[in-house]
């Protein structure tokens, strides 16, 4: 067992042996579900960002007593800039994650080529740590190595599924479109409502939308819904309150 392998084992949690025992060319059900949940969470977060940031912009502009084309232009600029920023941020972040995963896989592949026997013993040790008998663990390690040694080590040692690496383009487009969908709620609300009640209508619409995204994100994460919803709503209301106050202050000063 190499020193690098030991360090990586300490740095990363081991994956259950049942997952590693799946065929290398197939994706495990648990991996598929986890991947879908990750995309759903990313979409919910993107929509939440779109709601809060766009609401802050349009309410702030309204606080400055600007309406009509000024409100439309600022709102559109905020939606476009925010959506592109989300897409770029997700692309860079997921690309970095994928590059790191590929680098780890390349290192593991080199270790397998340099010391196959040591890596076999290491794999057996990882399986044994899951509560498997030593002899059975070694037999499982031999079978997994014959099937796909790199995939077995990737799943158990690195916590990586080599058949389902993250796609930065998917992440970028998912975040961008979810941001736009979320941003449409405050944007349409403040433009469609009569001027004298535009801000209250927007606040109500944003509060309802944030309650939904907070509830969905809590459900996906298996967390209590009430605290998540309250945090979401309070954060959105705080953002709108601050931007409206700044807009009103600017209007009063200039």
C-alpha positions in Angstrom: 0.0 0.0 0.0 1.5 3.3 -1.0 1.7 6.4 1.2 -0.4 8.4 -1.2 -3.1 5.7 -1.0 -3.1 5.9 2.7 -3.5 9.6 2.7 -6.3 9.5 0.3 -8.1 6.8 2.3 -7.9 9.1 5.4 -9.1 12.1 3.4 -12.1 10.5 1.7 -14.8 8.3 3.3 -15.1 4.7 2.0 -18.0 3.8 -0.1 -20.1 0.7 0.9 -18.9 -2.5 -0.6 -22.3 -3.2 -2.1 -21.9 -0.2 -4.4 -18.4 -1.2 -5.5 -19.7 -4.7 -6.4 -21.9 -3.4 -9.1 -20.7 -3.9 -12.7 -18.3 -1.1 -13.8 -20.3 -0.3 -16.9 -23.6 0.1 -15.0 -24.6 2.9 -12.8 -26.0 1.9 -9.4 -29.5 3.0 -8.5 -28.3 4.9 -5.4 -25.8 6.8 -7.6 -28.5 7.7 -10.1 -30.9 8.9 -7.4 -28.1 10.9 -5.7 -27.2 12.5 -9.1 -30.8 13.5 -9.7 -31.2 14.9 -6.2 -28.0 17.0 -6.7 -29.4 18.5 -9.9 -32.8 19.2 -8.2 -31.0 20.9 -5.3 -29.0 23.0 -7.8 -32.1 23.9 -9.6 -33.9 25.0 -6.4 -30.9 27.0 -5.3 -30.7 28.7 -8.7 -34.4 29.6 -8.6 -34.0 30.9 -5.1 -31.1 33.1 -6.1 -33.1 34.4 -9.1 -36.1 35.3 -6.8 -34.1 37.1 -4.1 -31.6 38.9 -6.3 -34.1 40.1 -8.9 -36.6 41.1 -6.1 -33.9 43.1 -4.5 -33.1 45.0 -7.7 -36.7 45.8 -8.7 -37.8 46.7 -5.2 -34.7 48.9 -4.8 -35.4 50.7 -8.0 -39.0 51.2 -6.9 -37.8 52.6 -3.7 -35.9 55.2 -5.7 -39.2 56.2 -7.2 -38.2 55.0 -10.7 -40.9 53.3 -12.8 -41.5 52.4 -16.4 -38.5 52.0 -18.7 -36.0 52.5 -15.8 -37.6 49.7 -13.9 -37.8 47.4 -16.9 -34.2 48.1 -17.9 -32.8 47.5 -14.5 -34.9 44.3 -14.0 -33.8 42.9 -17.3 -30.2 43.7 -16.7 -30.4 42.0 -13.3 -32.0 38.9 -14.7 -29.5 38.6 -17.6 -26.5 39.4 -15.5 -27.5 37.1 -12.7 -28.4 34.2 -15.1 -25.0 34.4 -16.9 -23.2 34.8 -13.6 -24.9 31.6 -12.2 -24.1 29.7 -15.4 -20.4 30.8 -15.4 -20.0 30.1 -11.7 -21.5 26.6 -12.0 -19.5 25.8 -15.1 -16.2 26.8 -13.4 -17.1 25.0 -10.2 -18.2 21.7 -11.8 -15.3 21.8 -14.3 -12.9 22.1 -11.4 -14.6 19.2 -9.6 -14.4 17.0 -12.7 -10.8 17.9 -13.3 -10.0 16.9 -9.7 -11.8 13.6 -10.1 -10.0 12.8 -13.4 -6.7 13.6 -11.7 -7.5 11.3 -8.8 -8.5 8.6 -11.3 -5.3 9.0 -13.2 -3.2 8.7 -10.1 -5.1 5.6 -9.0 -4.6 4.1 -12.5 -0.8 4.7 -12.2 -0.7 3.1 -8.8 -2.5 0.1 -10.1 0.0 -0.3 -12.9 3.0 0.2 -10.6 1.9 -2.1 -7.7 -1.1 -4.3 -8.5 -0.5 -6.6 -5.6 -0.4 -3.8 -3.1 -3.5 -2.2 -4.5 -5.3 -5.6 -4.3 -4.4 -5.9 -0.6 -5.5 -2.3 -0.1 -8.9 -3.0 -1.8 -9.3 -6.1 0.4 -8.6 -3.9 3.5 -11.2 -1.4 2.4 -13.8 -4.1 2.0 -12.9 -5.6 5.3 -13.4 -2.2 7.0 -17.1 -2.5 6.0 -17.4 -5.5 8.3 -16.6 -8.3 5.8 -14.6 -11.3 6.9 -10.9 -11.1 5.9 -11.0 -14.1 3.7 -14.2 -13.1 2.0 -13.0 -9.5 1.6 -9.9 -10.8 -0.3 -12.1 -12.9 -2.5 -14.3 -9.9 -3.3 -11.3 -7.8 -4.0 -10.0 -10.3 -6.5 -13.3 -10.5 -8.2 -13.7 -6.7 -8.4 -10.1 -6.4 -9.6 -10.7 -8.8 -12.4 -13.9 -7.0 -13.4 -12.6 -3.4 -13.3 -9.9 -2.6 -10.8 -10.0 1.1 -11.4 -13.7 1.4 -10.9 -13.5 -0.6 -7.7 -10.8 1.5 -6.2 -12.5 4.7 -7.4 -15.7 3.8 -5.6 -14.3 2.4 -2.4 -11.1 4.5 -2.0 -11.9 7.8 -3.6 -15.7 7.9 -3.4 -15.9 8.6 -7.2 -18.1 6.8 -9.7 -16.0 6.9 -12.8 -19.1 6.3 -15.0 -21.0 9.4 -13.9 -18.5 12.3 -13.6 -20.2 15.7 -13.3 -21.0 17.5 -16.5 -20.2 21.3 -16.3 -22.5 22.1 -19.2 -25.5 20.5 -17.6 -24.8 22.3 -14.4 -24.4 25.7 -16.2 -27.6 25.4 -18.2 -29.6 24.1 -15.2 -28.5 26.9 -13.0 -29.1 29.5 -15.7 -32.6 28.4 -16.6 -33.7 27.9 -13.0 -32.4 31.4 -12.1 -34.4 32.9 -15.0 -37.6 31.1 -13.9 -37.1 32.3 -10.3 -36.4 35.8 -11.4 -39.6 36.0 -13.5 -41.7 35.9 -10.3 -40.7 39.3 -8.8 -40.0 40.8 -12.3 -43.5 40.1 -13.6 -45.2 40.9 -10.3 -43.8 44.4 -10.0 -44.4 45.2 -13.7 -47.9 43.8 -13.8 -49.2 45.3 -10.6 -50.5 48.9 -10.4 -47.8 51.3 -9.4 -49.2 52.2 -6.0 -49.3 48.6 -4.8 -46.5 47.2 -7.0 -44.0 46.8 -4.1 -46.5 45.0 -1.7 -47.7 42.7 -4.5 -44.0 41.8 -5.2 -43.3 41.2 -1.6 -46.3 38.8 -1.3 -45.3 37.0 -4.6 -41.7 36.7 -3.5 -42.7 35.4 0.0 -44.9 32.7 -1.5 -42.2 31.7 -4.0 -39.5 31.6 -1.2 -41.8 29.4 0.9 -42.1 26.9 -1.9 -38.3 26.8 -2.7 -37.5 26.6 1.0 -39.9 23.7 1.5 -38.7 21.9 -1.6 -35.0 22.2 -0.7 -35.7 21.0 2.9 -37.6 18.0 1.5 -34.8 17.1 -0.9 -32.3 17.3 2.0 -34.5 15.5 4.4 -34.5 18.5 6.8 -37.4 20.0 8.8 -39.4 22.3 6.5 -40.5 25.0 8.8 -37.1 26.3 9.8 -35.9 26.2 6.2 -39.0 28.1 5.0 -38.6 30.7 7.7 -34.9 31.2 6.9 -35.7 31.5 3.3 -38.5 34.0 3.7 -36.6 36.1 6.3 -33.5 36.3 4.1 -35.6 37.4 1.1 -37.5 40.0 3.1 -34.3 41.3 4.6 -32.8 41.7 1.1 -35.9 43.5 -0.2 -36.0 45.8 2.9 -32.4 46.8 2.6 -32.5 47.5 -1.2 -35.8 49.4 -0.9 -34.3 51.5 1.9 -31.2 52.2 -0.1 -33.3 53.2 -3.1 -35.5 55.5 -1.0 -32.4 57.1 0.5 -30.9 57.7 -3.0 -34.2 59.3 -4.1 -34.3 61.5 -1.1 -30.7 62.7 -1.5 -30.7 63.2 -5.2 
